[in-house]
Amino acid sequence: MENMEASTGVVQKAMSQRTCGSCRWWNKHSGLATGDCQKRSPNSITSKWPSTDEVDFCGEWADDSITHEQEERRELVRRFAVAIADGLARDAKMTAQETVEHIWRVAETLADAEPNDA
């Protein structure tokens, strides 16, 4: 039960950080806790971006601390990890937990890797 409560706290903390204030698409108004969401085109009637508060959130949040290319690479690595999981899970030498840990170690290494310029 203690583990579940701890992991729930981690998830809640991560989700609370996914607000407009930490989103790549948000443009803060100078000196205010409000800004414009620039994920989509401005409103066709008013020609203005939707205004949101720094603590607002939506389902299209994107981490502002990484580039779009880094985000795409991380998503591809996640998809790759899921694709190879089935093959690794069939390896009788690894337990299910070892398989999961191995996949995440490989995914983390690949996500942090820089493309080869060759």
C-alpha positions as CSV (number, residue, x, y, z in Angstrom):
1,M,0.0,0.0,0.0
2,E,2.9,2.3,0.8
3,N,4.4,1.8,-2.6
4,M,1.1,2.6,-4.3
5,E,0.7,5.9,-2.3
6,A,4.3,6.9,-3.2
7,S,3.8,6.2,-6.9
8,T,0.5,8.0,-6.9
9,G,2.3,11.1,-5.4
10,V,4.9,10.9,-8.2
11,V,2.2,10.8,-10.8
12,Q,0.3,13.7,-9.3
13,K,3.5,15.7,-9.1
14,A,4.3,15.0,-12.7
15,M,0.8,15.8,-13.8
16,S,0.7,19.0,-11.8
17,Q,3.8,20.2,-13.7
18,R,2.0,19.7,-17.1
19,T,0.5,23.1,-17.0
20,C,0.4,25.9,-19.5
21,G,3.3,27.6,-17.7
22,S,5.6,24.7,-18.6
23,C,4.3,24.1,-22.1
24,R,6.2,24.8,-25.3
25,W,3.1,26.3,-27.0
26,W,2.4,28.9,-24.3
27,N,3.6,32.5,-24.6
28,K,3.5,34.3,-21.2
29,H,2.2,37.8,-21.0
30,S,4.9,40.0,-19.5
31,G,4.6,40.4,-15.7
32,L,1.3,38.4,-15.6
33,A,0.3,34.8,-14.7
34,T,-1.6,34.6,-18.0
35,G,-0.5,34.0,-21.6
36,D,-1.6,32.8,-25.0
37,C,-1.8,29.2,-26.2
38,Q,-0.2,29.0,-29.6
39,K,-0.7,25.3,-30.3
40,R,-3.4,26.1,-32.9
41,S,-4.1,29.1,-35.2
42,P,-5.6,32.2,-33.7
43,N,-9.4,32.4,-33.5
44,S,-10.7,33.1,-37.0
45,I,-13.2,35.7,-35.7
46,T,-11.1,37.6,-33.2
47,S,-7.7,36.9,-34.7
48,K,-6.4,36.3,-31.2
49,W,-4.8,33.3,-29.5
50,P,-6.7,31.6,-26.7
51,S,-5.7,33.2,-23.4
52,T,-5.0,30.9,-20.5
53,D,-3.7,31.0,-16.9
54,E,-0.2,29.7,-16.1
55,V,-1.8,26.9,-14.0
56,D,-4.3,25.8,-16.7
57,F,-3.7,22.6,-18.6
58,C,-5.0,20.6,-21.5
59,G,-4.3,17.3,-23.4
60,E,-1.9,18.8,-25.8
61,W,0.9,19.8,-23.4
62,A,4.4,19.7,-24.7
63,D,7.6,20.0,-22.6
64,D,9.2,23.4,-23.1
65,S,12.6,22.2,-21.9
66,I,13.2,20.0,-25.0
67,T,13.1,20.7,-28.7
68,H,10.5,19.3,-31.0
69,E,13.1,17.0,-32.5
70,Q,14.1,15.6,-29.1
71,E,10.4,15.0,-28.3
72,E,9.9,13.2,-31.6
73,R,13.0,11.1,-31.0
74,R,11.8,10.2,-27.5
75,E,8.4,9.1,-28.8
76,L,10.0,7.0,-31.5
77,V,12.2,5.4,-28.8
78,R,9.1,4.6,-26.7
79,R,7.4,3.0,-29.6
80,F,10.6,1.0,-30.4
81,A,10.8,-0.2,-26.8
82,V,7.2,-1.4,-26.9
83,A,7.8,-3.2,-30.2
84,I,10.8,-5.1,-28.9
85,A,9.2,-5.8,-25.5
86,D,7.3,-8.8,-26.9
87,G,10.6,-10.4,-28.1
88,L,12.4,-9.8,-24.9
89,A,9.5,-11.0,-22.8
90,R,9.8,-14.4,-24.5
91,D,13.4,-14.7,-23.4
92,A,13.3,-17.4,-20.7
93,K,16.4,-16.0,-19.1
94,M,14.7,-12.8,-17.9
95,T,11.9,-12.4,-15.5
96,A,9.1,-10.0,-16.4
97,Q,10.5,-7.3,-14.1
98,E,14.0,-7.7,-15.6
99,T,12.6,-7.4,-19.1
100,V,10.8,-4.2,-18.2
101,E,13.9,-2.7,-16.5
102,H,16.1,-3.7,-19.5
103,I,13.7,-2.1,-22.0
104,W,13.7,1.2,-20.1
105,R,17.5,1.2,-19.8
106,V,17.8,0.8,-23.5
107,A,15.0,3.3,-24.2
108,E,16.7,5.9,-22.0
109,T,20.1,5.4,-23.7
110,L,18.5,5.7,-27.2
111,A,16.4,8.8,-26.2
112,D,19.5,10.6,-25.0
113,A,21.6,9.6,-28.1
114,E,22.4,12.2,-30.7
115,P,21.8,11.4,-34.4
116,N,24.9,10.3,-36.3
117,D,26.0,13.0,-38.7
118,A,27.8,10.6,-41.0
